Amino acid sequence: MARVALVTGGTRGIGAAIAKRLKNDGYTVVVVDVVDEQIAKFKEETGIPGYKLDVSDTAAVQATFKQIEADVGPIDVLVNNAGITRDARMVKMTRERNWDPVIGVNLTGVFNTTQAALPGMTDRKWGRVINISSMNGQRGQFGQTNYSATKAGMIGFSRSVALECANKNVTVNCIAPGFILTEMTGAMPKEILDGEVAKIPAGRIGQPSDIAAGVAFLASDDAAFITGMTLSINGGQFMP
């Protein structure tokens, strides 16, 4: 029986690439996202079912995960990819507009989903939690105090949970993407994109498939002895 993989924020960009890669690798894949139309479109294009879910809503996460497990089966691989930005300089940020929403989705959301999926993984003594952090959580970024805090927090969270469940054959790791070509970054002016490429020793912008490949490895049996780690996929732009 195929293992079940759930990808949050899985209908676009990096999340969509992860979902497609895991499906191609033989997993039964489910995605969650916040936009009904995007979920329906993604299912039509890929055959991958989706559920509407705001990961910052603790009760909704618990209920939705129970429904997914009833519909599809126990969750074996959890990929926490959902994330938002609300960029501003620190002195211009407000809790209501910039801080609380980003913390809610990017960090509390990871807590909610991991807490919902982890008991089943430890009971079955097999599981993978893969959290999509960011290069900016490792080095900081101007205008992203909120976002960088969540992505750095995700790394500490993952290390701690990894310690708690390592003896249950459950691994918890992060991937820290660098500059990746998505719909959002692809809409940037060419001179800005060229400027980013100049900062990357590999000489190119990363693709969502680069991140999906990292997820596929960490989800595999080949990565069973890797836990509490952060895999940087950034073309050499930042080497922690």
MARGUBA-52284 format. One record per residue: residue in one letter; x, y, z of N, C-alpha, C in turn. Coordinates in steps of 0.001 Angstrom, whole numbers, padded with zeros to 6 digits, always signed. Example, Ala and Ser with C-alpha at 12.3 -4.5 7.8 and 13.67 -1.06 7.14 Angstrom:
2
A+013190-005690+007800+012300-004500+007800+013200-003300+007800;S+012850-002250+007080+013670-001060+007140+012900+000030+007870;
END
This chain:
240
M+000842-001198+000000+000000+000000+000000+000879+001251+000000;A+000551+002203-000848+001357+003419-000970+001280+004251+000300;R+002394+004840+000663+002401+005749+001794+001675+007038+001428;V+001065+007651+002433+000282+008865+002231+001132+010080+002584;A+001201+011032+001661+001937+012275+001879+000979+013448+001806;L+001064+014339+002779+000242+015542+002807+001152+016754+002668;V+000806+017627+001729+001593+018837+001472+000721+020052+001747;T+001134+020892+002692+000382+022117+002940+000828+023191+001956;G-000125+024062+001588+000190+025055+000562+000625+024389-000722;G-000083+023313-001075+000412+022417-002110-000111+022614-003512;T-000782+023725-003795-001387+023868-005120-000615+024774-006075;R+000402+025458-005580+001162+026373-006440+002641+026336-006082;G+003466+026792-007015+004878+027006-006753+005603+025791-006222;I+006365+026003-005167+007157+024929-004581+006266+023801-004086;G+005159+024138-003443+004257+023108-002930+003712+022210-004015;A+003331+022804-005143+002814+022010-006255+003888+021087-006810;A+005111+021587-006923+006212+020750-007420+006468+019576-006484;I+006392+019820-005186+006577+018748-004208+005480+017706-004346;A+004236+018168-004422+003112+017239-004532+003227+016377-005787;K+003559+016998-006903+003692+016252-008160+004837+015247-008094;R+005960+015645-007516+007110+014744-007418+006775+013529-006548;L+006136+013765-005423+005797+012650-004542+004784+011716-005197;K+003844+012287-005935+002907+011428-006663+003651+010585-007689;N+004558+011196-008426+005339+010458-009426+006199+009368-008787;D+006584+009586-007530+007397+008602-006814+006562+007496-006176;G+005244+007557-006354+004392+006468-005900+003623+006702-004623;Y+003727+007884-004054+002960+008196-002850+001507+008502-003214;T+000623+008262-002266-000729+008794-002344-000672+010196-001757;V-000929+011208-002570-000686+012591-002169-002001+013337-001979;V-002028+014141-000927-003140+015040-000640-002545+016416-000368;V-003233+017463-000803-002776+018818-000505-003843+019554+000290;V-003409+020548+001041-004340+021485+001663-003925+022889+001262;D-004928+023761+001129-004681+025145+000746-005886+025961+001184;V-005829+027268+000988-006892+028138+001496-007854+028615+000414;V-007570+028341-000842-008391+028867-001939-009094+027716-002651;D-010421+027696-002561-011205+026613-003157-010918+026450-004643;E-010901+027580-005374-010729+027508-006819-009374+026909-007192;Q-008352+027254-006443-007023+026729-006729-006949+025237-006443;I-007625+024799-005388-007665+023371-005057-008337+022592-006180;A-009469+023112-006655-010204+022435-007726-009390+022399-009017;K-008733+023502-009339-007917+023562-010551-006754+022583-010476;F-006119+022504-009317-004974+021614-009152-005398+020153-009271;K-006540+019820-008712-007030+018445-008825-007338+018098-010275;E-007924+019053-010992-008243+018819-012403-006972+018596-013221;E-005920+019333-012895-004672+019238-013653-003848+018005-013298;T-003899+017593-012035-002967+016565-011549-003629+015296-011032;G-004918+015384-010724-005586+014251-010088-005333+014164-008598;I-004632+015139-008035-004318+015138-006605-005436+015853-005846;P-006086+015178-004908-007188+015805-004177-006694+016821-003161;G-007557+017776-002854-007189+018802-001894-008322+019132-000947;Y-007962+019711+000167-008912+020121+001195-008634+021574+001546;K-009696+022341+001760-009521+023730+002164-009156+023770+003642;L-008087+024475+003973-007633+024524+005356-006748+025738+005596;D-007058+026457+006663-006180+027496+007195-005362+026845+008299;V-004075+026646+008059-003258+025887+009009-003074+026612+010338;S-003373+027900+010391-003256+028628+011651-004424+028360+012591;D-005463+027706+012103-006667+027386+012883-006512+025994+013487;T-006219+025931+014772-005897+024661+015423-007033+023657+015318;A-008247+024082+015628-009384+023164+015591-009642+022666+014177;A-009510+023553+013203-009731+023155+011812-008683+022154+011352;V-007446+022326+011786-006392+021374+011422-006709+019994+011983;Q-007073+019927+013238-007389+018636+013845-008537+017952+013106;A-009587+018709+012805-010749+018133+012128-010413+017703+010704;T-009680+018529+009986-009349+018216+008596-008413+017019+008504;F-007446+016932+009387-006532+015789+009361-007274+014490+009664;K-008216+014539+010590-009025+013349+010867-009828+012952+009634;Q-010362+013949+008923-011132+013660+007713-010239+013078+006621;I-009055+013629+006460-008124+013111+005454-007754+011663+005759;E-007478+011376+007007-007101+010005+007368-008270+009052+007172;A-009491+009530+007398-010666+008692+007148-010863+008454+005655;D-010583+009471+004844-010802+009379+003398-009675+008650+002672;V-008442+008887+003094-007283+008440+002320-006436+007415+003062;G-006277+007621+004355-005439+006736+005154-004526+007532+006054;P-003813+006860+006950-002919+007541+007887-001835+008335+007161;I-001525+009492+007698-000515+010362+007099+000875+009872+007492;D+001661+009506+006498+003023+009018+006719+004070+010102+006537;V+003819+010998+005592+004769+012070+005274+004023+013397+005333;L+004502+014303+006166+003919+015638+006277+004936+016654+005782;V+004547+017413+004764+005413+018474+004245+004764+019814+004566;N+005365+020549+005476+004847+021857+005870+005453+022933+004977;N+004697+023266+003942+005159+024229+002949+004379+025544+002993;A+003179+025548+003574+002344+026747+003582+003069+027902+004253;G+003007+029058+003616+003660+030223+004192+003204+031498+003513;I+003293+032605+004245+002920+033910+003705+004000+034925+004063;T+003985+036041+003366+004853+037172+003700+003997+038418+003898;R+004456+039294+004765+003862+040623+004963+005029+041572+005242;D+005786+041862+004189+007062+042550+004355+006896+044024+004721;A+007783+044478+005587+007886+045892+005951+009124+046055+006826;R+009644+047260+006874+010723+047521+007828+010186+047347+009241;M+011056+046931+010142+010651+046652+011512+009885+047816+012140;V+010362+049036+011933+009731+050194+012575+008360+050507+011983;K+008061+049945+010817+006769+050177+010172+005788+049024+010386;M+006262+047923+010952+005393+046760+011139+004363+047011+012239;T+003202+046385+012070+002233+046311+013158+001948+044841+013429;R+001549+044560+014638+001226+043166+014958+000059+042679+014112;E-000961+043512+013964-002180+043081+013287-001956+042823+011801;R-001195+043683+011142-001026+043580+009690+000156+042703+009295;N+001243+042755+010064+002489+042116+009627+002930+040936+010477;W+002872+041076+011786+003485+040070+012660+002579+038864+012892;D+001405+039101+013451+000547+037982+013859+000142+037067+012705;P-000240+037615+011535-000616+036703+010442+000525+035801+009987;V+001742+036344+009916+002887+035555+009450+003270+034500+010488;I+003305+034888+011755+003565+033911+012812+002488+032834+012799;G+001241+033242+012596+000127+032299+012637+000215+031216+011588;V+000500+031602+010357+000575+030616+009271+001912+029881+009287;N+002997+030635+009337+004317+030046+009095+004854+029231+010260;L+004489+029597+011483+005052+028902+012640+003983+028168+013447;T+002917+028871+013841+001832+028183+014540+001223+027117+013642;G+001156+027384+012349+000632+026386+011415+001441+025109+011429;V+002759+025237+011509+003630+024057+011564+003411+023295+012869;F+003252+024021+013966+002923+023383+015242+001615+022606+015127;N+000583+023264+014566-000734+022629+014476-000706+021345+013657;T-000114+021407+012481-000141+020238+011599+000739+019110+012125;T+001889+019475+012675+002775+018444+013214+002135+017758+014412;Q+001497+018537+015267+000833+017948+016429-000313+017030+016017;A-000964+017345+014904-002061+016505+014427-001565+015204+013807;A-000433+015250+013121+000051+014072+012392+000990+013190+013197;L+001707+013776+014141+002793+013058+014812+002355+011843+015640;P+001255+011909+016394+000882+010738+017197+000701+009469+016372;G+000080+009589+015211-000085+008422+014351+001236+007892+013842;M+002142+008806+013494+003463+008378+013022+004217+007622+014110;T+004213+008150+015320+004953+007487+016394+004303+006164+016779;D+002980+006106+016730+002297+004840+017026+002670+003764+016011;R+002757+004156+014736+003077+003199+013674+004585+002992+013526;K+005349+003822+014232+006818+003762+014210+007393+003943+012801;W+006815+004890+012099+007374+005338+010813+006736+006672+010461;G+007582+007624+010098+007041+008906+009677+008125+009864+009238;R+007692+010841+008456+008590+011892+007982+007860+013237+008114;V+008500+014166+008793+008025+015549+008819+009107+016391+008157;I+008727+017103+007108+009685+017909+006345+009151+019335+006295;N+009873+020243+006912+009428+021623+007037+010215+022526+006085;I+009482+023279+005282+010128+024153+004302+010428+025497+004961;S+011677+025673+005331+012149+026898+005968+012583+027872+004867;S+013694+028552+005053+014152+029522+004057+015584+029936+004359;M+016307+030246+003310+017628+030849+003474+017543+032105+004338;N+016430+032830+004227+016286+034061+004994+016055+033803+006478;G+015694+032583+006829+015634+032209+008233+016995+031875+008795;Q+017940+031622+007916+019308+031316+008336+020184+032560+008424;R+019918+033537+007559+020812+034703+007471+020124+036020+007793;G+018769+036041+007829+018038+037295+007964+017853+037966+006615;Q+016882+038892+006567+016624+039612+005323+015979+040948+005641;F+016468+041987+005018+015905+043331+005195+014410+043305+004890;G+013611+043868+005786+012172+043960+005571+011403+042698+005903;Q+012104+041686+006418+011431+040417+006706+011701+039932+008137;T+011661+040850+009078+011840+040453+010471+010850+039365+010860;N+009607+039532+010443+008560+038557+010780+008800+037218+010091;Y+008983+037260+008795+009167+036038+008005+010430+035293+008430;S+011530+036026+008576+012788+035390+008964+012685+034766+010348;A+011959+035415+011246+011768+034854+012585+011022+033527+012523;T+010009+033453+011669+009252+032197+011575+010098+031089+010973;K+010889+031421+009972+011675+030385+009304+012850+029922+010163;A+013410+030839+010964+014425+030435+011931+013793+029608+013043;G+012618+030032+013487+011906+029283+014515+011562+027880+014073;M+011250+027729+012808+010937+026413+012263+012124+025458+012403;I+013329+025977+012253+014522+025137+012373+014684+024645+013807;G+014537+025546+014780+014618+025137+016175+013507+024183+016559;F+012313+024444+016074+011169+023559+016298+011475+022157+015786;S+012007+022082+014584+012262+020781+013956+013311+019989+014723;R+014347+020661+015176+015386+019968+015939+014827+019398+017235;S+013979+020166+017896+013421+019715+019167+012472+018542+018978;V+011590+018628+017989+010671+017519+017733+011441+016288+017275;A+012503+016501+016506+013331+015376+016059+013879+014596+017247;L+014314+015297+018283+014826+014632+019476+013740+013817+020172;E+012526+014336+020159+011435+013680+020869+010968+012393+020203;C+011140+012278+018898+010559+011119+018211+011575+010294+017431;A+012863+010550+017627+013884+009792+016890+013823+008305+017197;N+013489+007955+018427+013450+006529+018787+012169+005840+018335;K+011309+006577+017637+010077+006013+017075+010165+005861+015558;N+011371+006006+015006+011584+005894+013563+010845+006993+012794;V+010738+008151+013423+010139+009325+012786+011225+010389+012678;T+011462+010871+011478+012463+011916+011276+011783+013256+011046;V+012457+014301+011485+011951+015664+011327+013103+016525+010819;N+012950+017046+009629+014013+017831+009001+013454+019083+008340;C+014350+020003+008029+013994+021215+007292+014713+021249+005951;I+014103+021939+005027+014775+022353+003801+014734+023876+003766;A+015875+024487+003482+015961+025942+003401+016231+026350+001957;P+015176+026660+001191+015380+027083-000194+016044+028456-000263;G+016809+028651-001322+017316+029972-001642+016345+030681-002572;F+016883+031380-003559+016045+032119-004508+015504+031137-005541;I+014187+030931-005525+013534+029927-006372+012587+030618-007343;L+012586+030174-008581+011729+030761-009610+010302+030248-009455;T+009406+031125-009041+007984+030818-008913+007197+031890-009662;E+005878+031816-009605+005064+032838-010256+005404+034225-009712;M+005611+034298-008402+005889+035587-007774+007254+036126-008190;T+008288+035310-008071+009626+035793-008422+009776+035971-009927;G+009064+035157-010695+009140+035264-012143+008573+036560-012685;A+007731+037219-011879+007133+038486-012300+008031+039684-012008;M+009172+039438-011372+010100+040530-011073+010752+041046-012355;P+011142+042316-012374+011847+042854-013548+013128+042069-013834;K+013484+042000-015120+014642+041207-015530+015927+041659-014835;E+016080+042955-014631+017318+043429-014015+017452+042944-012565;I+016322+042797-011888+016361+042281-010519+016700+040796-010530;L+016084+040055-011446+016389+038627-011562+017861+038416-011911;D+018366+039217-012846+019777+039099-013225+020686+039408-012038;G+020267+040365-011222+021040+040700-010036+021079+039566-009032;E+019972+038845-008924+019937+037693-008016+020832+036568-008532;V+020787+036329-009830+021632+035279-010411+023104+035572-010146;A+023476+036830-010191+024874+037209-009970+025352+036860-008564;K+024427+036709-007628+024781+036381-006243+024896+034874-006005;I+024506+034078-006991+024418+032629-006805+025601+031955-007489;P+026492+031313-006746+027658+030672-007359+027308+029655-008438;A+026175+028987-008303+025777+028002-009310+025385+028645-010631;G+025169+029957-010635+024922+030677-011872+023513+030598-012404;R+022583+030207-011573+021187+030160-012016+020265+030299-010817;I+019018+030642-011112+017980+030656-010085+017472+029231-009889;G+017151+028891-008665+016641+027560-008384+015252+027342-008952;Q+014923+026088-009189+013611+025698-009683+012836+024992-008564;P+011509+025067-008583+010731+024311-007595+011089+022831-007574;S+011470+022295-008724+011849+020881-008787+013101+020588-007967;D+013967+021582-007779+015146+021394-006931+014731+021134-005485;I+013734+021854-005030+013238+021665-003666+012488+020347-003562;A+011700+020031-004582+010953+018772-004584+011889+017573-004510;A+013035+017666-005162+014004+016572-005117+014538+016372-003705;G+014773+017476-003001+015217+017377-001621+014172+016746-000728;V+012925+017123-000935+011829+016525-000164+011734+015034-000443;A+011824+014666-001713+011729+013248-002080+012810+012431-001383;F+014009+012978-001299+015087+012266-000605+014796+012137+000884;L+014444+013237+001537+014211+013188+002979+013009+012327+003345;A+012074+012162+002418+010913+011308+002669+011224+009831+002476;S+012335+009532+001847+012639+008157+001455+013264+007365+002596;D+013309+006052+002416+013984+005186+003384+015488+005440+003405;D+016036+005970+002321+017467+006273+002273+017863+007338+003295;A+016889+008135+003746+017172+009224+004691+016772+008866+006121;A+016642+007586+006410+016138+007154+007717+017033+007561+008881;F+018323+007783+008631+019267+008108+009699+019592+009601+009727;I+018779+010389+009038+018961+011843+009002+017786+012486+009722;T+018042+013180+010804+016962+013871+011513+017506+015088+012243;G+016667+016096+012381+017066+017339+013019+017969+018208+012170;M+018047+017922+010892+018957+018630+009990+018215+019653+009126;T+018979+020597+008607+018456+021560+007640+019256+021437+006354;L+018570+021066+005293+019189+020919+003979+019053+022235+003228;S+020171+022905+002997+020161+024172+002265+020229+023895+000771;I+019241+024391+000042+019198+024230-001414+019160+025629-002013;N+020348+026171-002268+020415+027576-002680+021508+027871-003703;G+022076+026836-004310+023101+027056-005321+024383+027654-004788;G+024599+027551-003474+025807+028097-002875+025711+029546-002454;Q+024506+030132-002547+024362+031557-002227+024627+031844-000751;F+024263+030911+000110+024533+031063+001543+024941+029711+002089;M+026058+029674+002793+026585+028420+003329+026685+028522+004841;P+025660+028057+005565+025647+028206+007030+026695+027323+007695;
END
